Every structure is written in structure tokens, then in C-alpha cells.
Amino acid sequence: MGNENTAPSYSIASCVVETGHRLVATPDQDGVDSNALRRAGRALLTAEIAGFGPIGPGVEKKKNGQGLEIRLRFYDADELAHVDRMRDEVEEAVGLSIGGWPWAIQFALDVIDAGGGWLGSGLEWPTVRPSRHLDFLPNLIDRRCLVQDRGLLQVLGRRLRYRIGVDHRWGESDVFWWTTVQTEAWIARTIVGNEHQSLDHVHRRQFNGVVQELLPLPGTSVDPLRNSPDDWGFVDLVDDPITIVSIGPATGGQTAVDVRKRLGRAGDQLQTRTRRVTSEWGVDDPGVPYADALETLAAERHARRECDVVLLFRGGFSSSAPLTSASSRRILDAAQILVSQGIEVVIALGHGTTSVHGLAGRAPAVGVFEAITPTAGAAWIVREHVNNRLVSAVLDDGQPLDP
């Protein structure tokens, strides 16, 4: 017989974690800057859940509350402060995750006491905590590094998530890294020549040496994790946003509007620069202006954050003026030059009926992705470089009503 006193489906801790991830994916809408709420969500993920129950003696019940308290303990007073600044909003968000009355919950926030019995509380945590992406390269790459291609190393490094913690047994500092499935496939193809769905344990550890080469903290131990790609760890996407250069039709049009809106979901976590190709009027091969634009970009020299990812897009091609294999090859040649400079390229030409790689007879190179539509390409950038939840956090308006 089953136990009639079954446990709840979700723990309070799981509701707090879910809330943290949801807050991290808060979009900027109607001119409202949600960065403080996103930062509070990141801080919430650093807290330990010390208890859940009635408020303590002498604690004032919040307005409209039910006298229920979640006790959160932080290793870092700065992280506590980020939650405290947005306390009302975060308490309500947790209440909505738990269910029932949104304002029922209130927090008791404190820093973990070093003598309180928490395993990590008595350890010396690293004080140097980089907030940037790992795409700064050393002047000289160690000859033992598995990836010697500087451009490719920069593309992969920009996509890595990481945090700096400690080995709880020995108390030594350690760097933990994780990333997206796409990045892992590119890593696998780079170091073992085969694009797996994900790296196996041996190959993930082999890549530790590459991560160590990218770190601004020499001599630190490195270990791989399988954390959520939506969690960037120590990377502050607002303080170190990457720059997207979008190259689209000379006429702009609804496709350009859709791409801009989709990239805009990331708010100030992405910086976007726009370029337009030359007029396609009277051109026999409509791919030529796009190849020209990409070749022009590849011939320029770009400092870090002037151009990190390129989105080449066009709404579609007519049967009377299709994309050709010649211009497709030029586009891919220019894309590979950009990757050699540390710039990722997303190609989004057409609406599911055009394959640049198919026309060129080539497989996609590491660092080059071909999306099925322009909006899918923009969404892929947000998903890969910011947060997957942001892609679906805002209503998709669908097909525009204007003919």
C-alpha cells in the first residue's frame, strides 16, 4: 500500500532556484531596465536555504503576508545586498514559484557564520573574481595547448561559462567551466575531429588545459561541470556585453525589424551594430552584395568588442533570382576568415528553402552556424550568448498584419 502522507512535489529550495533562473531571464520591456532584477536573480543562486517556517519572535509580519519566512544565508555580503535591494520583488517572485498567496513569503537574510557548521564557511574563498568573458588571449599560446588557432580559441573562450570556487576537501581554489551543447560539439570537432552531441568525460578534462590558457588566473586548477547554459557564473553580461554586427538588406524591411526585436530581448547584455548591403537592384546573383559585405567586414581590423558575432541575414530568394553556388562559396570563405580573427558568424539567408552550405557543397566550419530563418538566427544568438529563457520570455507577435 502507498504512503498516504506523501511528500510535496517540489522542495522550497527548488522553488528558490527556479525563481533565481527566472529572474536572470527578465527582459527589458517598455523602456524599463531590469538589470537590478537580473542581478538579484544571480545573487539568489548563490544562497544556501537555511530554513523555512514561521517568522521568528519579534519579527514583524510583512503587509499582506502570512507570517512565513525563508531563511537565506550568503557567503558574500555583496550578494546578499543585491537581493536586499530588490527584496519585495524577489519575495513576490518566490511566492509565485511556491504557489498560493504571492506575498505570503518574507526573507530572513544573513551572511553565513564561519563557525556555524557549513562546510564552505570556514574556507578561504578566492578574492579575485573576473567578471568578463574568457576571450582575452595571451600574447603567446602555450605549445601544449590543444587549440593553437588563436581565432578559434577566442570564439570558444567567449562562449564559456565559469565560476571560481574551492575544493571542499582540500580548500584549494578551483575554476569550474561549462557551456552550451553547440559549443561542446565545436570543441569535440576541434580536439578529436568528430562532432559529438556532447563531450565525454575524458575529452572534457582534456579541454581543461585550454580553459586554463584562457584564464587570467595562472596556475589555478580547472574542472568541467554540466551546469545550465543559462547560468554564466562569474561573467557579468552587462559589464562585458558582446557586440553583434547584423548585416541585412539595403531596404531594411520587416525582416530587419524582426531581427532587431529578437536581439533586443537581451537588453544591454548585447550590443548591436547594423550594416546594410549595397542595393540588389539589377544584380543577377542576389548573393553577391552579401558576399561583398562579408568580405569587406573580414578585410577590416576589429578590436575586442567592436565585432564579436556577425549575423548575415536576408528574408528569402525568388525562383527567378536564386542564390548561387559561386556567391555561397564566397560567403563561406569570408566567414572562415572572420572566424580566424576570433569572430563567430551566423548565416540566416532565406526562409528554410536556401542552404548556403548545401549550395557550396561544404559542411559548416567550427564557428559558423547557418540558421533556417533570420529570426531563428537572432534567437540562436540570444540563446547561445545570453539566456535561452529570454527567447520565450516575450510574446512573439507572429506574422505581421501589413501585407
Summary of the structure (lengths in Angstrom):
residues: 403
radius of gyration: 24.1
end to end distance: 63.3
largest distance: 80.0
contacts: 1222
relative contact order: 0.10
helix: 36%
strand: 18%
